């Protein structure tokens, strides 16, 4: 039994309310630019690793997270809040 799918089942929906709130309010003040930036880079490497080991759970989970964090970065840049070097 692959428990990774259960992790996706509970982990991904846990983050969706934050993205919905960001969509509705456009408030990015609570996000750390450095954290979001570094986490996004780590997701790229998790995707590459998942492809190398042929682990679909890792690929899908990381891809969904990466999309969410790219959206946060996009909103932060639009708000003028994104500065990962001086966070």
Buried (B, 14 or more C-beta within 10 A) or exposed (E): EEEBEEEBEEEBEEEEEEBEEBEEEEEBEEBEBBEBBEBBEBBEEBBEEBEEEEBEBBBBBBBBBBEBBEEBBEBBEEEEBBEBEEE
